[in-house]
Amino acid sequence: MDAASVPAPASPGPATAPPGDLAIWFFILAELLAFGVFFAAYAFARAHNVALFDTMQQTLDRQAGALNTVLLISGSACVARAVEAVGRARSATGARWLLAGIACGAGFLVVKGVEYAAKFEAGINLSTNTFYMFYLSLTFFHFMHVILGMVILVALWVKTRQGAYGPADMNGIESGAAYWHMVDLVWIVLFPLVYVMR
């Protein structure tokens, strides 16, 4: 077989790396680990008191939880569109998508706040029972992450409006978007685990 007829090996493509800064990914992994421990503790406690958890689960507002799921998924979609727009040098469009993502996050906080108010008004707190100790702790821990995510999105919105990001400098907006997607991902696990699964 002639050497000229042997096909040349395909050249490897460019090395790929997660979008955004590497430090944000270490932070995200640490946060996911913390939530993972929380979820494992919840599952362990539930396995030892299934009847209580099933009964208390029925007192939660699943419609509010489902609405919040829609809001966070919509918020993540908006943030993804913002990153895409900035990558195409459309900062004004990106800023509008970020604002839509912020609005979805604000909607989540309002709905969750109404849920908390109803529970507190009914006299429910961390010491009510094991289920509510986990419910309030888990959802409030996530609630605080949503607030931090919104602070990040507002900062990204301001800088995007100023034209600070573009095809040549995506690091900041990609890092912020990665954090927001993590907040969304955690809720996608938390909602069925706490509100639905039996």
N, C-alpha and C positions, 0 to 999 in steps of 0.2 A: 504494500500500500504506500503510495507516494506521500511524503511528508506534507506536500502542498494541499493534499486532499483532506488532511485531518483538520476538522473544525477547531478554531482557536477557542480556548476556554472562555466562558462568559466572564466579563469583568465584573467584580463585585460592585453593587450599588453603593451610594454614599451611606456612611454610617448614620443610623438614625438614633435620636435621643428623645426623651420625653420633652414636650414643649414647655417652655418656661425655665426658670432657674432650678438648678439641682437641689438647692437648699429647701425650696418649697416642697419638693417631693419627699425629702426626709421628714419634713414637718407633717405632711399629709399622711405618710406611713405611720408616724408616731400617733397621730390622731385616730387613724383607723384601728391601730392596735388597742388604744384606750377604749374605743367603742366596742371592739371585739371582745374585750374582757368583760365589759358591761353586759353585752348580749349573752355571753356564756353564763355569767352569774344569774341573769334573768332566767335563762333556760333551765339552769340547775334548780333554782328556787321553785320554778313552776312545776318541774317534774316531781317535787316533793310535796306540792299542795295544788294538785290539778283542779280540784273542785272549787277552791277559793278563787283561783286565777280565772277559771271559766265563768264563774258567777260575776266577778268584778269586771271582767272584760265586757260584759253585756251592758254595763253602766256607762261605757265610753260612747262618745258621739262619733260613730263611724263616718257619717256624712261629712262632718268637719274634717276628720282625718283624710278622707278621700279628696275633699276640696283642696286641702293643703298639699296633697301629693300632686294634684294637677298644677297647682301654683308653682311648686318647686321645679317640676319637670318643664313647665312653660318657661320659668326663669332661666333654667339651664339652656334651653333652646335659644332664648334671646341672647344670652351671653355668647353662645357658640356662633350665632349670626354676627354678633358684634366683632368677635375675633376675625371671622372671615372677611367682614367689610374692611376692617383696619388693614388686613393683609393685602387688600386690593387698593389700598391708598384712599379709602372712602371714610375718612375720620368722622364726618358729620353723620353719616349713616350708622357707623359704629356707635357713636355717642347716643343716638336715638335707641338703638337696640339695648345698650347698657341701661338706659333709663327705664325701658320696659322691664328688664330683668330686676331692677331695683323695685319697681312697682309690684312685681310678683312676690318678691321677698317681703315687702311691707304688708301685702295681703296675707301672707303666711303668718306674720307676727300678730296681726289683728285677729285672725281666726283662732290662733292658739291662745291669745290673750283672753278671748271670750270663753274658750273652753276652761282655762284656769279659773277665771272669775266664777263660773258656774260651780266648779268643784269646791272652791274656797267658800262660796256662799252656802254650800251644802254641808260645810263643816269638815270637808275632807282635807287631810294634810299628810305629811310624811309618816306620821305615827298611826294613821288609820288602820292599815294592815300592810302585809308584805307586798301585795300587788301594787297598792298605791304608792308605797315607798319607791318601788322600781319605776312605776309609770311617771311619777313626778320628777324623779331624779334623772331618768333617761331623757325624757322629753325636754326638761329644762336645760340639761347639758347641751342638747342639740339646739334648743332655742338660742342659747348664748353663741353658738357657732354661726347660726343664721345672722345674728346681729353683727358679729365680726365680719362675716361674708359681705353684708350690706355696706359696712364701713369701707371694705376693700373696693366694692363695686362703685361706690360714690367717688372714691379717690381715682379710680380708673376712668370714670365718666368725666371728671374735671380735667384730667390730663389728656384724655382723648379729644375733648373739645378744644384743648389748646394745641392739638396736633403733635403731642409728644410721642405718639406711637405711629408706626408705619411699617411697610414691608421690610425695611432695613433694621427696624428695632421693635420686635414683637415680644421681647422677653418679659417685660412688666405686665402687659395685658394677658399674655398666656399664663403667667404664674398666678395672677388673680383669678382667671377663669378656671384654672385647675383646682384651686381651693373651693370655689363655688360649686363645681361639679362634685367634689368630695362631699360637701354638705348635702347636696341632692341625693347622692348615692346612699349616704347613711340613712336618710329618711325613707328611701325606697326599701331598705331592710327593716327599719324600725316600725314603720306603719303596719305591714302585715304581721310582724312578730308580736307586737303589743295589742293591736286593735282587732286582728282578724284570726290568726292561726289558733287552733285549739287542739 
